[in-house]
Amino acid sequence: MTETAARTALITGVTGQDGSYLAELLLSKGYTVHGLVRRSSSFNTERLDSVYQGPQEPSRTLVLHHADLTDGVALVNLLREIQPDEVYNLGAQSHVRVSFDAPLYTADVTGLGALRLLEAIRASGIETRIYQASSSEMFGAAPPPQNERTPFHPRSPYGCSKVFSYWATVNYREAYGLHASNGILFNHESPRRGETFVTRKITRAVARIKAGLQDRLYLGNLDAVRDWGYAPEYVEAMWLMLQQDRPDDYVVATGEAGTVRQFLEAAFTAADLDWSGYVRFDPKYERPSEVDALIGDATKAREQLGWQPTVRWPELARLMVSADIAALDAELSGAMVRVDR
C-alpha cells in the first residue's frame, strides 16, 4: 500500500498521547480519521485541539464517535458504518502502577478489548488492516536488550493483558488471514504524556518548582532503566507497519536507555535546578513486582520499515521541560488577565 489519498482510518484511544499524534500524521497524509472517544461528563479531547473539527463542518476529515472497547456490538456496527482501510488499536488502561490496583478493569479493556476489536473486524466482514499497540512491559523480567524473539515475562496486570492482546492478534492473523501487526513499543514520551506517568510527572514538577508553585516531588524507584523515545516518531512506525504487504510484529525503540534518576537529573538541569533538593521517596509509587530494565533492539524495524529514531532521552527531557515551562507561563499569564478583568 503506497497510495494514501481518500483512505480512511479508525483510531481507538484517539484522545491519548499516541492517538492525537497519529491522527495528526494521518490527516497530513490525506486520510479521513475516525476516532473512538469514551463518554465523559467533562471534555477529554484537549490533545486534539489543533486538528479538531466540529460536527457541523462540511467535508470534515476528523470524526469522533462515542464508543468503548468494552462494547463489542458497538464496535461491529461502527466498523460496518465506517469501512476503514486501517484500524489502530491504541485504547487501553495503560498505567502500569494503576493496573495493580484495578487488575480486572485493566484486563477487560487492555486485553479483552483487543480481542473484541479483532472479533468485530472478523464478524463485520470488512477488509482492513489492524495495528495492535503492544508494549515493552510484556518483556518484564526478561534480560535486555529485548527484541522480537525475546520471551515474554510480564510483571504487572498491564503487562499480562498486553501479552494476551499480542497473542490474540497473532492468532487472528494466522486463523483468519487478517492483516494484523503488533508494534512492541518501548517507552515513548512527549509534552502530551499524561501527568501521572513518571517522565511527565517529573517535567511538570520542574516547571512548577521553577515557578515557585511546588516544593517537593515524590517518586518511587529511581533505579529502573528505561528506553525512552519521542512519541511523534513512534506513531510513524505504526503507520509504516500497515503499509507493508505482509503483516508482522516489530519492536520500536531507540536502543539507548537511562535510569529514572538520570532522566530526573537531565530534567532539573534543563531548568538550572538541583533535583536532590526537591525529590523525596514515597513507597506508594513502587510496584509490587518491578521491571528492572527495558532496552529495545529495533534492528528489524530499521531494516524492514526504514524507521529510525532521532530524539534520544536527554534531548527529550529538555524538550518536555521547555514545553511544560511554556505551558505554565501561558496558564499563569491567562490567570492574571482574568483577574485584571
Secondary structure, DSSP 8 states (H G I E B T S, - for coil): ----TT-EEEEETTTSHHHHHHHHHHHHTT-EEEEEE---SS---GGGTTT---TTSTT-SEEEEE--TT-HHHHHHHHHHH--SEEEE--S---HHHHHHSHHHHIIIIIIHHHHHHHHHHHHT---EEEEEEEGGGTTTS-SSB-TTS-----SHHHHHHHHHHHHHHHHHHHH--EEEEEEE--EE-TTS-TTSHHHHHHHHHHHHHTTS---EEES-S--EE--EEHHHHHHHHHHHTTSSS--EEEE--S--EEHHHHHHHHHHHTT--GGGTEEE-GGGS-SS---B--B--HHIIIII-------HHHHHHHHHHHHHHHHHHHHHHHHHHHH-
